[in-house]
């Protein structure tokens, strides 16, 4: 159940932003999109590690901030060079998010299957 905490926080933060009607300037859009993807990557990684029973708050928080800062620096360097380097961060975080989602799905299915096996053994 620990893995529900990051999802709950994500939902609450989404609702706060959605109902506050904040406007982000268009020039900040690449930074914001990469920051959101870095956050989702960290959240999915945290959920996966919680399901694997390897969750560590320090690793989660440091990964969250280091990924966000590194991605923002990559976008900033791209802006200076005139190259859309944020595409690299979008692709990298997108791949990691989908890998984590597939692992989360497998872990949940494995737990569900083992729960069914245990309940069938108890019936016999």
N, C-alpha and C positions, 0 to 999 in steps of 0.2 A: 503493500500500500504506500510505501515511501515514494514510489515513482509517480504518484498522483499529485504530490506537492508542486513539482515544477509545472505540470499541466494546469493546475489550479492558478498558480501565479501568472502563467501566460494568459489564461482566460481573463483574469482580473485586470491585468495591464492592458489587454486588448479592449476591454469594455471601457476602461477609463479614457483611453485615447479616442475611442470611437465616439463616445458621448461628449467629450470636451471640444470636439470640432477644431482641433489644432490644424493649422495650415503650415506645411513645410515648403520653403522656397524650392523651386525647381532645380537650382544649382546644388542643393543638398541631397537630391534624390538618389544619386549613386551611393553616397555615404550611408544614407538611411537603409537602402535596400541591402547593402552588404552587412550592415550592423544587425539587421533583422535576421538575415541568413546565418550569421555567426551565432546569434542567440539561439536560433532554432537548432543549429548543429550541436551546441553545448547542451541544450535541453534533451535532445534525442540521445546524445551520448550519456547523459546522466541517467536517463530512464533505462538505457541498455545496461549500464554498469550496476544499477540498483537491481535489475532482474538477474544479473549474473552474481549478485551479492558481493560486488567489488566497489561499491560507491564510496567515494571519499570527498568530503566537502571542499577540502583544499584543492584537490585536483579539478573539481567541477568549477569552482570560482576562478581559479587561475586560468583554466582553459577558456572560460567565458570571456574574461577581460583581455587575455593575450590574443585570442582569436579576433576579437572585435578591434583591438588597437592595430594589430598587424594588417587586418583587412582595410582599415581606414587609412593607414599609411600607404598601402598599395594603391588605393584609389587616389590619394593625394599626389603620389609620385606620377601616376598616370595623367592626372590633370596638368601637372607641371610639364610633362613631356608631350602632352597633346595626344596621348594614346589611351584608349578605353581599357585600362588594365583591370577595371572592376569586373569585366567579363571573366577573367581568370578566377577571381574570388567567388563569383556566382557559380561557375562550373564546379570548382573544388568543393564549396560548401554544399551545393546541390547533390553532388555524388555522395558525399559523406552522409548527408541527411537520408538519402534513399538507402544507403548501406545500413545505417543504424535502424531505419524502419524495418528493413527485411530481417535483421537480427532480432529486433523486438518482437516481430510477428512470430518468428521461429521459437523464441524463448517462451512466449505466451502460449503457443500451440503445444509446446513440449510440456509446460506446466499443466495445461488443461488435459492433455492426454494422460499424464501421470496421475492427475486427480481422478480421472475416470477409471484408470486401472486400479487405483487404491480402493475406490468405492465398489468396484466389481469384486475385488478380493474379499472385502468385508461381507458382501452379500452371500458369498459361498461359504 
